[in-house]
Amino acid sequence: MVEQVRTVDGVSVILVNESDCAGLWRVAEPLLANGAKSFVLDFSTVEYLNSMNIAAIISMRTKLENQGAKLALCGMKDQIASIFRILKLERLFDLSLDCASAVKAVG
């Protein structure tokens, strides 16, 4: 489940726990409805992602973009970034951002 949401320079930064990435949209949707247009998913505490979690992240990106919002990822450990690279998801996401850079990228 999502552990924490904070706002940094007008960007909603969501700290993620790998156990339930499906819960990300339930957190982002009301923020989007209240006018948020920039989101960062902070993966600094994530050690493992399964295929369902990756699908939820991709789905969230699609839903946000369809609403004119932006999404960036940050804080990925090497093993998580490697999974994204194997799946060729670096085409969708910059995998090398720290949180400050991610906030700036979508802000």
TIMAR-248914 format. One line per 10 residues: number of its first residue (from 0); their letters; for each residue x, y, z negated of N, C-alpha, C. Coordinates in steps of 0.05 Angstrom, whole numbers, always signed. Each point is the difference from the previous one (the first is absolute). Example, Ala and Ser with C-alpha at 12.3 -4.5 7.8 and 13.67 -1.06 7.14 Angstrom:
BEGIN
0	AS	+264/-114/-156/-18/+24/+0/+18/+24/+0  -7/+21/+14/+16/+24/-1/-15/+22/-14 .
REM end
This chain:
BEGIN
0	MVEQVRTVDG	+17/-23/+0/-17/+23/+0/+18/+25/+0  -11/+21/+8/+14/+26/+0/+6/+8/-29  +24/+8/-5/+7/+7/-27/-3/+30/-6  +6/+16/+19/+0/+29/-5/-3/+16/+25  -14/+22/-2/-2/+19/+22/+8/+27/-11  +17/+14/+15/+8/+27/-8/+0/+18/+25  -1/+25/-4/+1/+19/+23/+27/+15/-1  +14/-1/+22/+26/+14/+3/-2/+18/+24  +2/+26/-4/-2/+19/+22/-24/-4/+18  -23/-6/-12/-24/-4/+15/-3/-28/+13 .
10	VSVILVNESD	+19/-18/-5/-1/-27/+11/-7/-19/-22  -19/-18/+6/-8/-21/-19/+20/-23/+2  +15/-4/-22/+20/-21/-2/-11/-22/-17  -2/-24/+12/-12/-23/-14/+22/-20/-6  +5/-5/-25/+19/-20/-9/-14/-27/+2  +13/-19/+14/-13/-25/+7/+12/-23/-16  -18/-19/-8/+8/-25/-11/-8/-21/+20  +19/-18/+6/-4/-19/+22/-23/-20/-4  -11/-2/-23/-20/-20/-5/-27/+5/+14  -5/+25/+8/-26/+6/+13/+1/+24/+18 .
20	CAGLWRVAEP	+13/-2/+23/+1/+22/+18/-28/+5/+13  -17/-19/-2/-28/+4/+10/-13/+22/-16  +8/+5/-24/-12/+22/-16/+9/+27/+8  +20/+2/+18/+10/+26/+8/-22/+17/+14  -16/-12/+17/-20/+16/+14/-21/+10/-20  -7/-16/-20/-20/+8/-20/+10/+25/-15  +26/+3/-2/+12/+24/-13/+1/+23/+20  +9/-5/+24/+4/+21/+20/-27/+12/+10  -20/-17/+3/-25/+9/+12/-13/+24/-14  -3/+0/-27/-11/+23/-12/+18/+25/+1 .
30	LLANGAKSFV	+26/-5/+0/+19/+23/+3/-4/+13/+28  -3/-17/+20/-5/+9/+27/-26/+15/+2  -21/-10/-13/-26/+13/+0/+1/+27/-14  +19/+3/-19/+3/+26/-14/+19/+18/+14  +8/-6/+25/+17/+18/+15/+29/-7/+3  +10/-20/-13/+28/-8/+2/+5/-9/+29  +22/+9/+11/+7/-7/+28/+28/-12/+2  +15/-1/-22/+27/-10/+0/+4/-20/-23  +10/-23/+7/+3/-22/-19/+28/-13/+2  +11/-8/-23/+25/-15/-1/-5/-24/-17 .
40	LDFSTVEYLN	+8/-23/+9/-1/-24/-16/+28/-5/-10  +3/+0/-27/+26/-3/-13/+3/-30/-7  +19/-13/+13/+5/-28/-4/+24/-6/-19  +8/+19/-16/+24/-3/-16/-2/-22/-21  -24/-9/-7/-3/-21/-20/-7/-27/+14  -2/-1/+26/-9/-23/+14/+24/-19/+6  -3/-25/-8/+20/-20/+5/-8/-20/+21  -26/-2/+6/-10/-21/+19/-25/+10/+13  -4/-6/+25/-25/+5/+14/-8/-25/+16  -25/-7/-1/-9/-22/+17/-14/+11/+24 .
50	SMNIAAIISM	-9/-17/+18/-11/+9/+25/-26/+15/-4  -16/-7/-20/-25/+14/-6/+6/+29/-9  +21/+4/-16/+7/+27/-8/+10/+17/+23  +16/-12/+17/+10/+15/+24/-24/+7/+18  -19/-18/+3/-23/+6/+16/-16/+23/-12  -2/+1/-26/-15/+22/-14/+14/+26/+4  +27/+1/+0/+15/+24/+5/-5/+10/+28  +1/-18/+20/-4/+8/+28/-29/+10/+3  -19/-14/-12/-28/+9/+2/-4/+28/-12  +13/+4/-23/-2/+27/-12/+12/+21/+18 .
60	RTKLENQGAK	+22/-5/+13/+12/+19/+18/-19/+7/+23  -13/-21/+11/-19/+4/+22/-23/+17/-9  -12/-6/-23/-23/+15/-10/+8/+29/-6  +23/+4/-11/+9/+28/-6/+4/+15/+26  +13/-12/+20/+5/+14/+25/-26/+6/+14  -19/-18/-1/-26/+5/+12/-15/+24/-12  +8/+6/-25/-12/+23/-14/+18/+25/+2  +21/-1/+16/+18/+22/+3/+20/+4/-22  +4/-21/-16/+19/+1/-23/+26/-13/+8  +21/+5/-16/+26/-11/+5/+8/-18/-23 .
70	LALCGMKDQI	+16/-20/+6/+10/-19/-20/+29/-5/+4  +15/+0/-21/+29/-7/+0/+4/-20/-23  +21/-16/+3/+8/-19/-21/+27/+9/-11  +4/-6/-25/+26/+7/-12/+8/-21/-21  +26/+2/-7/+10/-16/-22/+1/-30/+5  +3/-8/+25/+0/-28/+7/+28/-13/-7  -1/-21/-14/+24/-16/-5/+7/-14/+26  +25/-8/+3/+10/-12/+25/-16/-24/+8  -7/-18/-19/-15/-24/+7/-28/+6/+11  -12/+21/-10/-27/+8/+11/+3/+13/+27 .
80	ASIFRILKLE	+20/+18/+3/+4/+12/+26/+7/-21/+21  +15/-21/-8/+7/-21/+19/-25/-14/+11  -20/-5/-17/-25/-12/+8/-14/+18/+21  +0/+26/-5/-13/+18/+19/+15/+1/+26  +27/-2/-1/+16/-1/+25/-5/-25/+16  -1/-23/-14/-6/-26/+13/-26/+2/+15  -20/+13/-12/-26/+2/+12/-2/+24/+20  +23/+13/+4/+2/+23/+18/-18/+24/-9  -4/+2/-26/-16/+22/-10/+15/+26/-3  +26/+0/+6/+14/+25/+1/-10/+17/+23 .
90	RLFDLSLDCA	-16/-11/+18/-13/+15/+21/-22/+18/-11  -12/-9/-23/-22/+14/-13/+10/+17/-23  +21/-9/-14/+8/+13/-24/+30/+5/+0  +9/+23/-11/+28/+5/-6/+6/-15/-26  +17/-19/+1/+5/-18/-23/+23/+10/-18  +12/+22/+7/+24/+9/-15/-5/+25/-18  -24/+8/-3/-6/+25/-14/+1/-4/-31  +12/+20/-13/-3/+2/-29/-26/+16/-4  -9/+2/-24/-26/+13/-5/-1/+29/+8  +21/+15/-6/+1/+28/+8/-1/+4/+30 .
100	SAVKAVG	+14/-17/+15/+0/+1/+29/-27/-8/+11  -13/-19/-12/-26/-9/+9/-21/+22/-4  +1/+13/-23/-19/+22/-5/+4/+22/+20  +25/+6/+6/+6/+21/+20/-9/-8/+28  +2/-26/+7/-7/-10/+26/-30/+3/+5  -17/-3/-20/-29/+1/+4/-13/+26/-10  +16/+16/-14/-11/+25/-12/-3/+22/+19 .
REM end
